[in-house]
Amino acid sequence: MREHSNPHAAADAGHAVAEAKRHMVTYAIIGVALMIGTAMTVWASYADFGSRKINIVVALAIATTKGSLVAGFFMHLISEKKMIYSVMACTVFFFAALMFLTLWSMHAPNIVHTPH
């Protein structure tokens, strides 16, 4: 049997295996959480929370949570630098602003321009 030329190689390999197992456990937990979230989505689609607005808020909260888990763990954004979070925050801000402007324009009085 041939000996390792680098005595730390075996320790590094053991560390890599332990790290991979830790990641697999994390992915399994997130997978189970996503399955629970999917079940909650189906349940919420049949539940009546009193008004349509509340139903939409509940559905969006569940979807946001599931999306955050996917983005954070499967896309590895949870360990990224502050720049990624800054871009994500700007995206959320502009998305919310565009949604607000859309809803505001739907309730604004209709302005009809007539030719002179």
C-alpha positions in Angstrom: 0.0 0.0 0.0 1.3 3.4 -0.9 1.6 6.1 1.7 0.3 9.6 1.2 3.0 12.1 0.3 1.0 14.8 2.2 0.1 13.9 5.8 -2.7 16.5 5.8 -4.4 15.0 2.7 -6.3 12.4 4.7 -7.4 15.0 7.2 -8.5 17.3 4.4 -10.4 14.5 2.7 -12.1 13.6 6.0 -13.0 17.3 6.5 -14.4 17.5 2.9 -16.6 14.4 3.5 -17.9 15.8 6.8 -18.7 19.1 5.1 -20.5 17.3 2.3 -22.6 15.4 4.8 -23.5 18.6 6.6 -24.6 20.2 3.4 -26.7 17.1 2.5 -28.4 17.3 5.9 -29.1 21.0 5.3 -30.5 20.3 1.8 -32.7 17.5 3.2 -34.1 19.8 5.9 -34.8 22.6 3.4 -36.4 20.0 1.0 -38.8 18.9 3.8 -39.5 22.5 4.6 -40.4 23.1 1.0 -42.7 20.1 0.9 -44.4 21.4 4.0 -44.7 24.8 2.4 -46.2 23.2 -0.7 -48.8 21.4 1.5 -49.5 24.8 3.2 -50.0 26.4 -0.2 -52.5 23.7 -1.2 -54.3 24.1 2.2 -54.3 27.9 1.9 -55.9 27.7 -1.6 -58.9 26.0 0.0 -59.0 28.0 3.2 -61.2 31.1 3.6 -59.4 33.7 5.8 -62.3 36.1 5.7 -61.5 38.2 2.7 -59.8 37.9 -0.7 -57.1 40.3 0.4 -56.1 38.3 3.4 -56.1 35.1 1.3 -53.7 36.8 -1.1 -51.5 38.0 1.7 -51.3 34.5 3.2 -50.5 33.0 -0.2 -47.8 35.5 -0.9 -46.3 35.0 2.5 -46.0 31.3 1.9 -44.6 31.8 -1.6 -42.1 34.4 -0.3 -40.9 32.0 2.4 -40.5 29.1 0.0 -38.7 31.4 -2.6 -36.4 32.7 0.2 -35.5 29.1 1.1 -34.7 28.2 -2.5 -32.7 31.4 -3.1 -30.9 31.3 0.2 -29.9 27.6 0.3 -30.1 26.0 -3.2 -28.8 29.1 -5.0 -26.3 29.7 -2.1 -27.3 33.4 -1.7 -27.3 33.0 2.1 -23.5 33.0 2.1 -22.9 35.6 -0.5 -21.5 39.1 0.0 -23.4 42.3 0.8 -23.5 43.3 -2.8 -25.9 40.5 -3.6 -28.2 41.6 -0.8 -28.0 45.2 -1.9 -29.1 44.2 -5.4 -31.8 42.0 -4.0 -33.0 44.8 -1.8 -33.1 47.2 -4.7 -35.0 44.7 -6.8 -37.6 44.3 -4.0 -37.9 48.1 -3.6 -38.4 48.7 -7.3 -40.8 45.8 -7.7 -42.9 47.2 -4.8 -42.8 50.7 -6.3 -44.0 49.4 -9.7 -46.8 47.4 -8.0 -47.8 50.5 -6.0 -47.8 52.7 -9.2 -49.9 50.1 -11.0 -52.4 49.9 -8.3 -52.5 53.7 -7.8 -53.0 54.2 -11.6 -56.0 51.8 -11.5 -57.7 53.9 -8.9 -56.7 57.3 -10.3 -59.4 59.3 -12.1 -59.4 58.7 -15.8 -58.0 61.6 -17.7 -59.2 61.9 -21.3 -57.3 64.2 -23.5 -59.3 65.7 -26.3 -57.7 67.1 -29.4 -57.9 70.9 -29.7 
